[in-house]
Amino acid sequence: MKTRLLAEFLGTFWLVFGGCGSAVLAAAFPELGIGFLGVALAFGLTVLTMAYAVGGISGGHFNPAVSVGLAVAGRFEAAKLPHYIVAQVAGAIVAAAVLYVVATGKAGADVGGFAANGYGEHSPGGYSLLSGLVIEVVLTAFFLIIILGSTHGKAPAGFAPIAIGLALTLIHLISIPVTNTSVNPARSTGQALFVGGWALQQLWLFWLAPILGAACGALLWRALGEER
């Protein structure tokens, strides 16, 4: 179990450091030209690379919502959920701390929203709480369907990390303007702790919506008749 938890810690660390790091560091410089597309791709690449690196050890969840969804789908033992979630949140917090040290390491540094998730006036596009709730539930649900489908025994072996990484890239392309994209409570928590204030006040949504969406996705997958 310790090895699995370390793998989840490292995978979530890489997701937050790579994905949020691209937003906080690279996207802050327009001349680099990475924009939303670059940030979306960075998030996808973090999951793809670590799924190949340590997915064989822990299953490559890197996300409390994914762990919950897999448990609902019967692919993961519910008794292990608390351990996985603690490891994932810890990885996200440590990644955010390292990123904060790097981002503030120059004179006059301003990390702004520090890639935190938000709605209303803290949404990149000014979208409402309802918009944020709907987009996070829907996208996390489809994320779980893609994860469950691509890792099914009848799917081509060895390609699941590619499908999952591309799915996360697409998810970010859709929802960065709405909520700055969570679909991952651990990722949201790490950044919110360093932003404080509004980010912590709105953090509840980025636990509720992804977990609800993951559970819905898992139930939809089961309704498709996985065993058949």
Sequence and secondary structure as in RCSB ss.txt:
>XXXX:A:sequence
MKTRLLAEFLGTFWLVFGGCGSAVLAAAFPELGIGFLGVALAFGLTVLTMAYAVGGISGGHFNPAVSVGLAVAGR
FEAAKLPHYIVAQVAGAIVAAAVLYVVATGKAGADVGGFAANGYGEHSPGGYSLLSGLVIEVVLTAFFLIIILGS
THGKAPAGFAPIAIGLALTLIHLISIPVTNTSVNPARSTGQALFVGGWALQQLWLFWLAPILGAACGALLWRALG
EER
>XXXX:A:secstr
 HHHHHHHHHHHHHHHHHHHHIIIIITT GGG  HHHHHHHHHHHHHHHHHHHHHHHH S  SHHHHHHHHHTTS
S GGGHHHHHHHHHHHHHHHHHHHHHHHT STT   TTTT    GGGSTT   HHHHHHHHHHHHHHHHHHHHHH
TSTTS TT HHHHHHHHHHHHHHHHHHHHS  S HHHHHHHHHHH HHHHHTTTHHHHHHHHHHHHHHHHHHHT 
TT 
